[in-house]
Amino acid sequence: MKKNKKRRSRKMGRKNNRSLWFTIGSVLFFLAAAVSILLYFEVHRERFSEWVGAGKKHAERKISSVEYDLVLKRFDRYLDGLLKDAHVARRNIRVHRTRRKGPKGTFISKRVEVDLSRRETLSLFEMKLNRYVRQFPGVFLRTRHELAGKKERTILSLYVGSTIVRSVVLVSLVPAAGAGEKPSGPRVAIIVDDIGAGLAPLNSLIALNVAITFSVLPDLRHSKDAVREIVDHHRELMLHLPMEPIDSLEHRPGSDALLVKMGEKEIRERVRRLLDLYPRIAGVNNHMGSRFTQDRDRMAVVLEEIKKRDLFFVDSLTTSRSVAYEEARRLGVPAARRDIFLDDVIHPDAVEKQIGRLIERAQEKGFAIAICHPHAVTLEALRDALGRFRAAGIRIVPVSELLDRS
């Protein structure tokens, strides 16, 4: 009996020892895991903050209908206060109201045109309005500067999400330096199409440090990253809107293309969706579209949607039979037409020759618009041509400076 008791006692002791060591091991394991996790987040604290911040930003984009109305009312009150503080006479303020559909139902869209007698007031308004809207989640201002004859205009478009809800047009009655005269020397706008496939060519073009206009194709692998780079470097941004070409088998415009077989409703819905992707764009030009741009009725539908967002349109003129520019002017959309394609033939000599034609065209009529693509050959040709532009007294400007306006 005593031997059995001793045997059971030894077994219990070994069992208790194993339990104790298992407990100690578990505690040490969890302590080590906790320390490792803490060390990981300490090392990657900045990245973790970005993740959390990105999540917050994503959540902030959702705005309730109550908040939506509140943003509009508060913005209107703030703008009124700015106008009173600047002692702007009521006769110099014009307000145009339009009932529109938004993500939270119908709302009253306003376009406020203000004549300012002092140019410094224009810059002050822009700065204060930009600073004010930063407090609202999912709200931002898109700014566009224009020279209109002897006047300088700044157009501030207020977006809630992807919907434009207010436009403030500030007109300086005092000409900017040089605005009272014809700008010295001819001007050239260079639009680089097909942006979004990669970032390296874009960054190289931005590094040229000239006012190139970039047109982004929707839904490419790097389209959103490209938009961010373009906006951050204060370059003009356009949407390269895919349209049906004459030969769709040889030239495929992509799954987002506008087709002539589509009805009005389908065209409107597709245009709205594509415009919603990149609310910071200033204008639109057509990608391909040699068939679609010949269709007056369907182009009118597209341009009506562009006009609603206070954007401009550039006819890439992929066919001499295009009616896109004519329809834009008929509907009162600021518009322009391409003069020269720089890289239809992707060869250094061919691109260099086209740049020469661009310079000649600009010298003949005072301005010219070129379209090209982010090819390595084109980049090198443009880099080499900067000296030629300077020697010819030609300024490279955003395409929005060369638009025909009503």
PyMOL commands that set and color helices and strands:
alter all, ss='L'
color gray80, all
select helices_A, chain A and resi 2-43+45-60+65-85+90-92+119-133+200-206+223-232+264-277+292-294+296-308+324-330+348-365+376-391+399-402
alter helices_A, ss='H'
color red, helices_A
select strands_A, chain A and resi 93-102+105-116+139-148+151-160+163-172+187-195+213-216+236-243+283-288+312-315+335-337+340-341+367-372+395-396
alter strands_A, ss='S'
color yellow, strands_A
deselect
rebuild
show_as cartoon
